[in-house]
């Protein structure tokens, strides 16, 4: 592939619901552009995009694939993204570097949750977009109905550029609304034909709406429009291009990806109507001077690039995918990683076609490429030069809230598992591992259950290590509700030097749940020598690690040593530590111990129609709804306080309730007392597990 300059580059992300046809569309584009000699099929596990074993096994995309093609003397960097919500991190990485989007909508299914999410992402990142309606060769697909639903959902700026021509159930041609011409496919060629009578009125109606939108783009056009003047083709195309960039028009096109029909027109319109990278700018900072730096995607600026994705594959190796934001990057350049604060040698530059790499001598501003084995550089790092060190902001990726507990099937694999998970996390930052030592468990976090299931499968199939997953332990705490006064005498004599420690202590609630304990002493008369006070406190500190009720950490207590006795020969620090520890256990049990559970502040964002279902479900989860806040666009945020233990399966349930349209986030709020019946069950289960040695 030859080198392309900025104005000849189009970076386009494919978005849409799972199974809407993004990968099949990408295959059709690759085939039509001459990259492949025959189209791959998802069912045959031979597509360029889905090259990993997991993707081929499951029949859907898990990673974003970079697919550069050459078309009409331009380079189109296609970013084929996953449609399943669990892999939204891959989508967000791609959207961060795309300059435009094509939202793929299945003609069979119409608007789905993934369609709406794709639209929202485009709005968030101000991406110009087109809509491609797939499956137009399928029986009973009604294109007009799909267009009407799109306009109803997203507004009248949704404008069909192409209308289908059917003969019976077969897709045989199309009508170009702007050109007012019709064409029929004859093999791989197209031939102009008469506009079918059934399409004439539709075309005129859509074209009139398009002309109105164009007229509104300038006062001159508005005057000419009202005077009955017609616009030239060049004027129309220039105005349409500008309106698309301003998000005033969203073109709709259609086709059959499996038959590669409608794809030629789509590729043409990507080149004609979608922007080059230099339409926008990106703000950064010169870390040497502290001055702001505005990347204009200009070759003349100091070089800078952003690592937006990392590939760590056991079979193809490690690659850093970069988008050049300024200057020109060349083979063997020495660059400066401002995050690592170190210089790196680039080595070879590549374009990637799925898993295949092709060397390229240089990458110009706005282009996307890959670098192999870039040391410790990771996703989110900025590459520039030491003379002009530039730092860009990190990408905003979705926060993972779904988690599960795991352990190695083979204890000898613990280190291998940790290393494998680190590699997987470097590929997808929405996945990570957490060692929860306080509760004796290791956890993995992700966006949803499917993502965690895929990770488990990848470990087994690609890294040859296996894990068992189970429900996570709840991070309970223990505290007391009453005061107690107790003593304990530790006395041991076995001939020779003995052990003696005697303490009298009071225990009471401290009111500070952020601290495990407060320690004080009120000893008078030297009944316990001062040099043993630290040993007594150590006994308490050791006791709060595992409380006497159910072996959970103890919080919010005050322990006061007020009396005791000692032996001038047999007393020791160990004896007083042991006495204090045993006194602690007895004193806590005498002070009405209770379990506390973590409570989170939960925010659930949903379409208004689902508020009743969501609130009912939260009540079942012992949640307290604090309020409902409409945020516009037909959505509401439900706020509630919910026990964290009740949210273990919430991701799956919320998606099921809302058809995939609900999102949630939570943050820790406080610890509160567990209801008596739940406490009794947990204490019994915990004690049984401890007796059987099942706890880690």
C-alpha positions as CSV (number, residue, x, y, z in Angstrom):
1,X,0.0,0.0,0.0
2,X,1.4,3.4,-0.9
3,X,1.8,6.4,1.4
4,X,-1.2,8.8,1.6
5,X,-1.3,12.4,2.8
6,X,-3.8,13.8,5.1
7,X,-6.4,15.1,2.7
8,X,-6.5,11.6,1.0
9,X,-7.3,9.8,4.3
10,X,-10.7,8.8,5.7
11,X,-10.9,7.2,9.1
12,X,-14.3,5.5,9.4
13,X,-15.6,3.4,12.2
14,X,-18.4,0.8,11.7
15,X,-20.9,0.9,14.5
16,X,-24.2,-0.9,15.2
17,X,-26.0,-3.7,17.1
18,X,-24.5,-7.1,17.3
19,X,-25.2,-9.2,14.1
20,X,-26.4,-6.1,12.2
21,X,-23.8,-6.9,9.5
22,X,-20.7,-4.8,10.2
23,X,-18.2,-7.5,9.5
24,X,-20.0,-8.7,6.4
25,X,-20.1,-5.1,5.1
26,X,-16.4,-4.8,5.8
27,X,-15.8,-8.1,3.8
28,X,-17.8,-6.7,0.9
29,X,-15.7,-3.5,1.0
30,X,-12.4,-5.4,1.0
31,X,-13.6,-7.6,-1.9
32,X,-14.8,-4.7,-4.0
33,X,-11.5,-2.8,-3.3
34,X,-9.5,-5.8,-4.5
35,X,-8.0,-6.6,-1.1
36,X,-9.5,-10.1,-1.2
37,X,-10.2,-12.4,-4.1
38,X,-13.4,-13.8,-2.4
39,X,-15.6,-12.6,0.4
40,X,-15.2,-14.3,3.8
41,X,-18.3,-15.3,5.8
42,X,-18.8,-15.1,9.5
43,X,-20.4,-18.6,9.4
44,X,-17.3,-20.0,7.6
45,X,-14.9,-18.4,10.2
46,X,-12.8,-16.9,7.5
47,X,-13.4,-13.2,7.6
48,X,-10.4,-10.8,7.7
49,X,-11.8,-8.9,10.8
50,X,-12.6,-11.9,13.1
51,X,-9.2,-13.6,13.1
52,X,-8.9,-14.7,16.7
53,X,-9.9,-18.2,17.8
54,X,-12.5,-16.8,20.2
55,X,-14.2,-14.7,17.5
56,X,-14.3,-17.6,15.1
57,X,-15.6,-19.9,17.7
58,X,-18.4,-17.6,18.8
59,X,-19.3,-16.1,15.5
60,X,-19.1,-12.4,16.5
61,X,-16.4,-9.7,16.8
62,X,-14.6,-9.3,20.1
63,X,-11.8,-6.9,19.0
64,X,-11.8,-3.8,16.8
65,X,-10.1,-4.7,13.5
66,X,-8.2,-2.2,11.4
67,X,-8.9,-2.7,7.6
68,X,-7.3,-0.1,5.3
69,X,-8.4,-0.1,1.7
70,X,-7.6,2.1,-1.3
71,X,-10.5,3.6,-3.2
72,X,-10.5,6.4,-5.8
73,X,-7.0,7.5,-4.9
74,X,-7.9,7.7,-1.2
75,X,-7.1,5.5,1.8
76,X,-10.1,4.5,3.9
77,X,-9.1,3.1,7.3
78,X,-12.1,1.0,8.3
79,X,-12.4,0.3,12.0
80,X,-14.7,-2.7,12.4
81,X,-15.9,-2.8,15.9
82,X,-17.8,-5.3,18.1
83,X,-21.5,-4.9,18.4
84,X,-22.0,-6.7,21.8
85,X,-22.1,-4.3,24.7
86,X,-19.6,-6.2,26.8
87,X,-16.8,-5.1,24.4
88,X,-17.7,-1.4,24.4
89,X,-14.1,-0.5,25.4
90,X,-13.0,-1.7,21.9
91,X,-15.7,0.5,20.4
92,X,-14.7,3.6,22.4
93,X,-11.0,3.2,21.5
94,X,-12.0,3.2,17.8
95,X,-14.4,6.1,18.1
96,X,-11.7,8.2,19.8
97,X,-9.6,8.1,16.6
98,X,-12.3,7.9,13.9
99,X,-13.2,11.0,11.9
100,X,-16.6,9.7,10.8
101,X,-18.9,6.7,11.4
102,X,-21.2,4.4,9.4
103,X,-24.0,3.0,11.5
104,X,-25.1,-0.4,10.2
105,X,-28.8,-1.2,10.6
106,X,-30.2,-4.5,9.8
107,X,-33.1,-4.2,7.4
108,X,-34.7,-7.2,9.0
109,X,-34.4,-6.0,12.6
110,X,-34.6,-2.2,12.2
111,X,-33.5,0.0,15.1
112,X,-32.1,-1.9,18.0
113,X,-30.4,-1.0,21.2
114,X,-27.0,-1.1,19.5
115,X,-28.2,1.4,16.9
116,X,-29.2,3.9,19.6
117,X,-25.9,3.4,21.4
118,X,-24.0,4.0,18.2
119,X,-25.9,7.2,17.5
120,X,-25.3,8.4,21.1
121,X,-21.5,7.7,20.6
122,X,-21.5,9.8,17.4
123,X,-23.3,12.6,19.3
124,X,-20.8,12.4,22.2
125,X,-17.8,12.5,19.9
126,X,-19.4,14.9,17.3
127,X,-18.8,12.4,14.5
128,X,-20.3,12.9,11.1
129,X,-22.2,9.8,10.2
130,X,-23.9,7.8,7.5
131,X,-26.4,5.0,8.0
132,X,-26.2,1.8,5.9
133,X,-29.2,-0.5,5.9
134,X,-28.1,-4.1,5.3
135,X,-30.0,-7.2,4.4
136,X,-31.9,-5.6,1.6
137,X,-31.9,-8.9,-0.3
138,X,-34.0,-10.6,2.4
139,X,-37.7,-11.2,1.8
140,X,-40.1,-8.8,3.4
141,X,-37.6,-6.2,4.3
142,X,-39.3,-2.8,4.0
143,X,-36.7,0.0,3.4
144,X,-39.2,2.8,3.7
145,X,-40.4,1.5,7.0
146,X,-36.8,1.4,8.3
147,X,-36.2,5.0,7.0
148,X,-39.4,6.2,8.7
149,X,-38.4,4.7,12.0
150,X,-34.9,6.2,11.8
151,X,-36.5,9.7,11.1
152,X,-38.9,9.2,13.9
153,X,-36.2,8.2,16.3
154,X,-33.3,10.5,15.2
155,X,-35.1,13.4,13.4
156,X,-35.7,14.6,9.8
157,X,-32.0,15.2,9.2
158,X,-31.9,11.4,8.4
159,X,-32.1,11.6,4.6
160,X,-32.1,8.7,2.2
161,X,-29.6,9.1,-0.6
162,X,-30.4,5.7,-2.2
163,X,-33.6,3.8,-2.7
164,X,-33.8,0.1,-3.6
165,X,-35.3,-1.4,-6.7
166,X,-36.8,-4.8,-6.2
167,X,-38.1,-7.3,-8.7
168,X,-40.2,-9.6,-6.7
169,X,-38.1,-10.3,-3.6
170,X,-34.8,-9.8,-5.4
171,X,-32.7,-6.6,-5.0
172,X,-31.9,-5.7,-8.6
173,X,-31.0,-2.0,-8.5
174,X,-31.2,1.4,-6.9
175,X,-32.3,5.0,-7.4
176,X,-29.8,7.8,-6.7
177,X,-31.9,10.5,-5.0
178,X,-29.4,13.3,-5.6
179,X,-28.7,12.4,-9.2
180,X,-32.3,11.5,-10.0
181,X,-31.1,8.4,-11.8
182,X,-31.8,4.7,-11.5
183,X,-29.4,1.8,-12.1
184,X,-29.6,-2.0,-12.3
185,X,-26.9,-4.5,-11.5
186,X,-25.8,-6.7,-14.2
187,X,-23.2,-9.0,-12.7
188,X,-20.6,-6.8,-11.3
189,X,-21.5,-3.9,-13.5
190,X,-24.4,-1.4,-13.3
191,X,-26.5,0.0,-16.1
192,X,-28.6,3.1,-16.0
193,X,-32.4,2.4,-16.3
194,X,-35.7,4.2,-16.0
195,X,-36.8,5.1,-12.5
196,X,-39.6,2.7,-11.6
197,X,-43.0,4.4,-11.2
198,X,-43.3,3.1,-7.7
199,X,-40.1,4.9,-6.7
200,X,-40.7,8.2,-8.5
201,X,-42.9,9.8,-5.9
202,X,-40.7,8.6,-3.0
203,X,-37.5,9.9,-4.7
204,X,-39.1,13.3,-5.4
205,X,-40.3,13.6,-1.8
206,X,-36.9,12.7,-0.4
207,X,-35.2,15.0,-2.9
208,X,-37.4,17.9,-2.0
209,X,-36.6,17.5,1.7
210,X,-32.9,17.3,0.8
211,X,-33.1,20.5,-1.3
212,X,-34.8,22.3,1.6
213,X,-31.9,21.3,3.9
214,X,-29.4,22.5,1.3
215,X,-31.3,25.8,0.9
216,X,-31.1,26.4,4.7
217,X,-27.3,26.1,4.5
218,X,-26.9,29.7,3.2
219,X,-28.9,32.9,2.6
220,X,-27.9,32.8,-1.1
221,X,-29.2,29.3,-1.5
222,X,-32.4,30.1,0.4
223,X,-33.1,33.1,-1.9
224,X,-32.5,30.9,-5.0
225,X,-34.7,28.2,-3.6
226,X,-37.7,30.5,-3.1
227,X,-37.2,32.0,-6.5
228,X,-37.5,28.5,-8.0
229,X,-33.9,28.3,-9.1
230,X,-32.2,24.8,-9.3
231,X,-28.8,24.0,-7.8
232,X,-26.1,22.4,-9.9
233,X,-24.8,18.9,-9.1
234,X,-21.5,20.4,-7.8
235,X,-23.4,22.9,-5.6
236,X,-25.6,20.1,-4.2
237,X,-22.6,17.8,-3.5
238,X,-20.6,20.6,-1.8
239,X,-23.5,21.7,0.3
240,X,-24.3,18.1,1.2
241,X,-20.7,17.5,2.2
242,X,-20.8,20.6,4.5
243,X,-24.2,19.7,6.0
244,X,-23.0,16.2,6.8
245,X,-19.9,17.6,8.6
246,X,-22.2,20.0,10.5
247,X,-24.5,17.0,11.5
248,X,-27.4,18.7,9.7
249,X,-27.8,15.7,7.3
250,X,-27.3,12.0,8.0
251,X,-27.4,10.1,4.7
252,X,-29.0,6.7,4.5
253,X,-27.8,4.1,2.0
254,X,-28.6,0.5,1.5
255,X,-27.5,-2.7,0.0
256,X,-26.8,-6.4,0.2
257,X,-23.4,-7.0,1.8
258,X,-23.4,-10.7,0.9
259,X,-24.0,-9.9,-2.7
260,X,-21.7,-6.8,-2.6
261,X,-24.6,-4.7,-4.0
262,X,-24.8,-1.0,-2.9
263,X,-21.2,-1.1,-1.6
264,X,-19.6,0.7,-4.6
265,X,-21.9,3.7,-4.0
266,X,-21.2,3.6,-0.3
267,X,-17.4,3.7,-0.8
268,X,-17.8,6.5,-3.3
269,X,-19.8,8.5,-0.9
270,X,-17.4,7.9,2.0
271,X,-14.7,9.5,-0.2
272,X,-17.0,12.3,-1.4
273,X,-18.9,13.2,1.7
274,X,-17.0,12.1,4.8
275,X,-14.2,14.3,6.2
276,X,-10.4,14.0,6.1
277,X,-8.7,14.1,9.5
278,X,-7.7,17.7,9.3
279,X,-11.3,18.9,9.7
280,X,-10.9,19.0,13.5
281,X,-8.1,19.6,16.0
282,X,-7.0,17.8,19.2
283,X,-5.6,19.6,22.3
284,X,-2.5,18.5,24.1
285,X,0.2,20.0,26.3
286,X,3.9,20.5,25.8
287,X,5.3,18.9,29.0
288,X,8.6,20.8,28.7
289,X,7.1,24.3,28.6
290,X,3.6,23.7,30.0
291,X,2.1,25.4,26.9
292,X,-1.0,24.2,25.1
293,X,-0.4,22.4,21.9
294,X,-3.1,22.1,19.2
295,X,-2.7,19.2,16.8
296,X,-4.1,20.3,13.5
297,X,-3.3,17.0,11.7
298,X,-0.7,19.0,9.7
299,X,2.5,17.4,8.4
300,X,4.4,20.7,9.1
301,X,3.8,20.5,12.9
302,X,6.1,18.7,15.3
303,X,5.4,15.0,15.2
304,X,3.0,13.4,17.7
305,X,0.9,10.3,17.8
306,X,-1.5,8.7,20.2
307,X,-1.5,4.9,21.0
308,X,-5.2,4.1,20.9
309,X,-5.0,0.3,21.0
310,X,-2.6,-2.5,21.9
311,X,-2.7,-6.0,20.5
312,X,-1.0,-8.7,22.5
313,X,-1.7,-11.9,20.7
314,X,0.1,-15.2,21.4
315,X,0.2,-15.9,17.7
316,X,0.9,-12.6,16.0
317,X,2.8,-10.8,18.7
318,X,2.5,-7.3,20.3
319,X,1.5,-4.2,18.3
320,X,0.7,-0.7,19.3
321,X,-1.9,0.9,17.0
322,X,-1.3,4.6,16.6
323,X,-3.0,7.6,15.0
324,X,-0.6,10.3,13.9
325,X,-1.9,13.7,15.1
326,X,0.8,15.9,13.7
327,X,3.9,15.6,11.7
328,X,5.2,12.6,9.8
329,X,6.4,9.4,11.4
330,X,9.1,7.4,9.6
331,X,10.7,4.0,9.9
332,X,13.5,4.0,12.5
333,X,12.5,7.3,14.0
334,X,13.4,7.9,17.6
335,X,10.4,9.0,19.6
336,X,9.7,10.1,23.1
337,X,7.0,8.5,25.2
338,X,5.8,11.3,27.5
339,X,4.0,9.0,29.8
340,X,7.0,6.7,30.3
341,X,9.4,9.7,30.0
342,X,11.8,7.7,27.9
343,X,13.0,7.6,24.3
344,X,12.0,4.7,22.1
345,X,13.1,3.5,18.6
346,X,10.1,2.9,16.4
347,X,11.7,0.3,14.1
348,X,9.4,-0.6,11.3
349,X,6.0,1.0,10.6
350,X,3.1,-1.1,9.4
351,X,-0.4,-1.0,8.1
352,X,-2.6,-3.8,9.5
353,X,-5.2,-5.8,7.6
354,X,-6.8,-7.8,10.4
355,X,-3.8,-9.9,11.6
356,X,-1.7,-9.3,8.5
357,X,0.9,-6.6,8.5
358,X,2.5,-4.7,5.6
359,X,5.6,-2.5,6.0
360,X,5.2,1.1,5.1
361,X,8.0,3.8,5.1
362,X,6.0,6.6,6.7
363,X,2.7,7.7,8.2
364,X,1.4,11.2,7.6
365,X,-0.7,13.3,10.0
366,X,-4.2,11.7,10.3
367,X,-3.2,8.2,9.3
368,X,-3.5,5.1,11.4
369,X,-0.8,2.4,11.5
370,X,1.0,0.0,13.8
371,X,4.4,-0.3,15.5
372,X,5.7,-3.7,16.8
373,X,7.4,-4.3,20.1
374,X,7.3,-0.8,21.4
375,X,8.8,-1.6,24.8
376,X,6.6,-0.7,27.8
377,X,4.5,1.7,25.8
378,X,0.8,1.1,26.4
379,X,-2.7,2.3,25.3
380,X,-3.2,5.9,26.1
381,X,0.5,6.9,25.7
382,X,1.6,9.8,23.5
383,X,4.6,9.5,21.2
384,X,6.4,12.7,20.2
385,X,10.0,14.0,20.3
386,X,12.2,14.9,23.3
387,X,12.7,18.3,21.8
388,X,8.9,18.9,21.6
389,X,7.3,16.5,24.2
390,X,3.5,16.4,23.7
391,X,1.0,14.8,26.0
392,X,-2.6,14.2,25.0
393,X,-5.4,13.4,27.4
394,X,-6.3,9.8,28.1
395,X,-9.4,8.3,26.4
396,X,-12.6,8.1,28.4
397,X,-13.5,4.4,28.5
398,X,-16.5,2.8,30.2
399,X,-16.0,1.8,33.8
400,X,-16.3,-2.0,34.5
401,X,-18.8,-2.8,37.3
402,X,-19.3,-6.5,36.7
403,X,-17.0,-8.8,38.7
404,X,-16.5,-12.4,39.7
405,X,-14.3,-14.3,42.0
406,X,-11.8,-16.8,40.5
407,X,-9.0,-19.2,41.5
408,X,-6.5,-21.2,39.5
409,X,-7.4,-24.8,38.8
410,X,-3.8,-25.7,39.1
411,X,-1.9,-23.7,41.8
412,X,1.3,-24.0,39.8
413,X,-0.4,-21.7,37.1
414,X,-1.0,-18.7,39.4
415,X,1.9,-16.7,38.0
416,X,1.1,-17.7,34.4
417,X,-2.6,-16.6,34.9
418,X,-1.5,-13.3,36.3
419,X,0.8,-12.6,33.4
420,X,-1.9,-13.7,30.8
421,X,-4.5,-11.5,32.5
422,X,-2.0,-8.6,32.4
423,X,-1.7,-9.1,28.6
424,X,-5.4,-9.3,28.1
425,X,-5.9,-6.1,30.2
426,X,-3.4,-4.2,28.1
427,X,-5.5,-5.1,25.0
428,X,-8.8,-4.1,26.7
429,X,-8.4,-1.7,29.6
430,X,-12.1,-2.3,30.6
431,X,-10.9,-5.7,32.0
432,X,-8.7,-6.0,35.0
433,X,-7.7,-8.2,37.9
434,X,-7.9,-7.2,41.6
435,X,-6.3,-9.0,44.5
436,X,-8.7,-8.5,47.4
437,X,-6.4,-9.7,50.1
438,X,-8.6,-8.3,52.9
439,X,-11.4,-10.7,52.0
440,X,-9.1,-13.5,50.8
441,X,-10.2,-13.5,47.1
442,X,-9.0,-12.6,43.7
443,X,-11.5,-10.8,41.4
444,X,-11.8,-10.1,37.7
445,X,-13.7,-7.0,36.5
446,X,-15.3,-6.4,33.1
447,X,-18.2,-4.6,31.4
448,X,-20.4,-7.7,31.5
449,X,-20.6,-11.5,32.0
450,X,-19.9,-12.3,28.3
451,X,-16.6,-10.4,28.5
452,X,-15.5,-12.3,31.6
453,X,-16.6,-15.6,30.0
454,X,-14.5,-14.8,26.9
455,X,-11.5,-14.0,29.1
456,X,-11.9,-17.4,30.8
457,X,-12.0,-19.1,27.5
458,X,-9.0,-17.2,26.1
459,X,-6.9,-18.3,29.2
460,X,-7.7,-21.9,28.5
461,X,-7.4,-21.9,24.7
462,X,-4.7,-19.3,24.0
463,X,-2.6,-19.3,27.2
464,X,-3.2,-22.9,28.3
465,X,-4.2,-22.1,31.9
466,X,-7.5,-22.6,33.5
467,X,-9.5,-20.8,36.2
468,X,-12.6,-21.6,38.2
469,X,-15.1,-18.8,38.7
470,X,-17.6,-18.5,41.6
471,X,-19.7,-15.8,43.3
472,X,-17.6,-13.3,45.0
473,X,-17.5,-13.0,48.8
474,X,-19.3,-9.9,50.1
475,X,-16.9,-7.6,51.9
476,X,-18.9,-7.7,55.2
477,X,-17.6,-6.0,58.3
478,X,-18.3,-6.6,62.0
479,X,-19.0,-4.0,64.7
480,X,-20.8,-3.7,68.0
481,X,-24.0,-2.0,69.2
482,X,-23.5,-2.1,73.0
483,X,-20.8,-1.7,75.6
484,X,-19.1,-4.5,77.3
485,X,-16.6,-5.0,80.2
486,X,-14.5,-8.1,80.3
487,X,-11.3,-9.5,81.6
488,X,-9.0,-12.3,80.5
489,X,-6.1,-13.9,82.3
490,X,-3.5,-15.8,80.3
491,X,-1.5,-18.0,82.5
492,X,0.7,-20.8,81.4
493,X,3.2,-22.8,83.5
494,X,5.1,-25.7,82.2
495,X,8.1,-25.8,84.3
496,X,10.8,-23.1,84.3
497,X,9.9,-19.7,82.8
498,X,6.1,-19.3,82.4
499,X,3.6,-16.9,80.7
500,X,1.4,-14.5,82.5
501,X,-0.8,-11.7,81.2
502,X,-4.0,-10.3,82.8
503,X,-6.1,-7.5,81.3
504,X,-9.4,-5.9,82.1
505,X,-10.9,-4.0,79.1
506,X,-14.0,-2.0,78.1
507,X,-15.3,-2.1,74.6
508,X,-17.8,0.4,73.1
509,X,-18.9,1.7,69.6
510,X,-16.5,4.4,68.5
511,X,-18.9,5.8,65.8
512,X,-16.0,6.0,63.3
513,X,-16.6,3.2,60.7
514,X,-13.7,4.4,58.6
515,X,-11.3,3.1,61.3
516,X,-11.0,-0.4,62.7
517,X,-10.4,0.6,66.3
518,X,-9.4,3.3,68.7
519,X,-7.2,2.2,71.6
520,X,-6.9,3.9,75.0
521,X,-5.7,3.1,78.5
522,X,-6.8,4.3,81.9
523,X,-4.6,2.1,84.1
524,X,-3.8,3.6,87.5
525,X,-1.4,2.3,90.1
526,X,0.8,0.4,87.7
527,X,-1.4,-2.7,87.7
528,X,-0.2,-3.2,84.1
529,X,3.2,-1.7,83.5
530,X,3.3,0.9,80.7
531,X,5.8,-1.1,78.7
532,X,3.1,-3.7,78.0
533,X,0.5,-1.2,76.6
534,X,1.8,-1.7,73.0
535,X,1.5,-5.4,73.4
536,X,-2.1,-5.0,74.5
537,X,-2.8,-2.8,71.5
538,X,-1.2,-5.4,69.2
539,X,-3.6,-8.0,70.6
540,X,-6.5,-5.8,69.7
541,X,-5.1,-5.0,66.2
542,X,-4.7,-8.7,65.5
543,X,-8.2,-9.3,66.7
544,X,-9.9,-6.8,64.4
545,X,-8.5,-8.6,61.3
546,X,-10.9,-11.4,61.8
547,X,-13.9,-10.7,64.1
548,X,-15.3,-13.4,66.5
549,X,-18.8,-13.3,64.9
550,X,-18.0,-14.5,61.4
551,X,-14.3,-13.8,60.9
552,X,-14.8,-10.5,59.0
553,X,-12.8,-7.4,59.8
554,X,-14.0,-5.4,62.7
555,X,-14.6,-1.7,62.5
556,X,-15.9,1.2,64.6
557,X,-14.9,0.0,68.1
558,X,-13.1,1.6,71.0
559,X,-11.0,-0.6,73.3
560,X,-9.9,0.8,76.7
561,X,-7.4,-1.0,79.0
562,X,-8.3,0.0,82.5
563,X,-6.8,-2.7,84.8
564,X,-5.1,-6.0,85.1
565,X,-2.1,-7.6,86.7
566,X,1.3,-8.9,86.0
567,X,4.0,-11.3,87.2
568,X,7.4,-9.8,87.7
569,X,9.1,-12.9,86.1
570,X,6.5,-14.6,83.9
571,X,4.9,-11.6,82.2
572,X,5.9,-10.8,78.7
573,X,4.8,-8.9,75.6
574,X,3.5,-12.1,74.0
575,X,1.5,-13.0,77.2
576,X,-0.2,-9.6,77.3
577,X,-0.8,-9.7,73.5
578,X,-2.5,-13.1,73.8
579,X,-4.6,-12.0,76.9
580,X,-5.7,-8.8,75.0
581,X,-6.6,-10.8,71.9
582,X,-8.7,-13.3,73.9
583,X,-10.3,-10.5,75.9
584,X,-11.2,-8.7,72.6
585,X,-13.0,-11.8,71.3
586,X,-15.0,-12.2,74.5
587,X,-15.7,-8.5,74.8
588,X,-17.0,-8.2,71.2
589,X,-19.3,-11.2,71.6
590,X,-20.7,-9.6,74.8
591,X,-21.4,-6.2,73.1
592,X,-24.1,-7.3,70.6
593,X,-21.9,-7.9,67.5
594,X,-23.6,-7.3,64.1
595,X,-22.6,-7.7,60.5
596,X,-22.3,-4.6,58.3
597,X,-22.6,-4.7,54.5
598,X,-21.4,-2.3,51.9
599,X,-24.0,0.1,50.5
600,X,-23.5,1.8,47.2
601,X,-25.0,4.8,45.5
602,X,-26.5,3.5,42.3
603,X,-27.5,5.5,39.2
604,X,-29.4,3.7,36.5
605,X,-29.9,5.5,33.1
606,X,-32.9,4.1,31.2
607,X,-35.6,5.0,28.7
608,X,-38.6,6.5,30.5
609,X,-40.8,3.5,29.6
610,X,-38.7,1.2,31.9
611,X,-38.7,3.2,35.1
612,X,-41.5,1.1,36.7
613,X,-39.8,-2.2,36.0
614,X,-36.4,-0.9,37.2
615,X,-37.8,0.5,40.5
616,X,-39.7,-2.7,41.2
617,X,-36.5,-4.7,40.7
618,X,-34.6,-2.4,43.0
619,X,-37.1,-2.8,45.7
620,X,-36.6,-6.6,45.4
621,X,-32.9,-6.0,45.9
622,X,-33.5,-4.1,49.2
623,X,-32.8,-0.9,47.5
624,X,-34.1,2.5,48.6
625,X,-35.0,4.7,45.6
626,X,-33.9,8.3,46.3
627,X,-35.3,9.9,43.2
628,X,-35.9,10.0,39.4
629,X,-34.3,12.7,37.3
630,X,-35.4,13.2,33.6
631,X,-32.3,14.0,31.5
632,X,-34.1,14.6,28.2
633,X,-34.2,12.6,25.0
634,X,-36.7,10.3,26.6
635,X,-34.4,9.1,29.4
636,X,-34.4,9.1,33.1
637,X,-31.8,8.5,35.8
638,X,-33.0,6.5,38.8
639,X,-30.9,7.0,41.9
640,X,-31.0,4.6,44.7
641,X,-29.0,3.2,47.7
642,X,-28.5,-0.6,47.3
643,X,-26.6,-3.3,49.1
644,X,-23.6,-4.1,46.9
645,X,-24.3,-7.8,47.4
646,X,-27.6,-7.4,45.6
647,X,-25.9,-6.2,42.4
648,X,-24.0,-9.3,41.5
649,X,-26.1,-10.2,38.5
650,X,-27.4,-6.7,37.8
651,X,-25.8,-6.1,34.5
652,X,-27.5,-9.1,32.9
653,X,-30.9,-8.4,34.5
654,X,-30.9,-4.7,33.6
655,X,-30.1,-5.5,30.0
656,X,-32.8,-8.1,29.9
657,X,-35.4,-5.7,31.4
658,X,-34.5,-2.8,29.1
659,X,-33.7,-4.6,25.8
660,X,-30.0,-3.6,26.3
661,X,-30.9,0.1,26.6
662,X,-30.1,0.5,30.3
663,X,-26.8,1.6,31.8
664,X,-25.7,1.8,35.4
665,X,-22.9,3.1,37.6
666,X,-22.3,2.9,41.3
667,X,-19.9,4.2,44.0
668,X,-19.3,3.1,47.5
669,X,-21.3,5.0,50.1
670,X,-21.2,3.5,53.5
671,X,-21.6,0.4,55.6
672,X,-24.9,-0.4,57.2
673,X,-26.3,-3.2,59.4
674,X,-27.4,-6.3,57.7
675,X,-31.0,-7.5,58.4
676,X,-31.2,-10.1,61.2
677,X,-32.3,-13.0,58.9
678,X,-29.5,-12.3,56.4
679,X,-27.0,-12.1,59.3
680,X,-28.1,-15.4,60.7
681,X,-27.7,-17.2,57.3
682,X,-24.3,-15.6,56.6
683,X,-22.9,-16.4,60.1
684,X,-24.1,-20.0,59.8
685,X,-22.7,-20.4,56.3
686,X,-19.4,-18.7,57.2
687,X,-18.9,-20.9,60.3
688,X,-19.6,-24.0,58.3
689,X,-17.2,-23.0,55.6
690,X,-14.5,-22.2,58.2
691,X,-15.0,-25.6,59.8
692,X,-14.7,-27.4,56.5
693,X,-11.6,-25.3,55.6
694,X,-13.3,-24.0,52.4
695,X,-12.4,-20.4,53.0
696,X,-9.2,-19.2,51.3
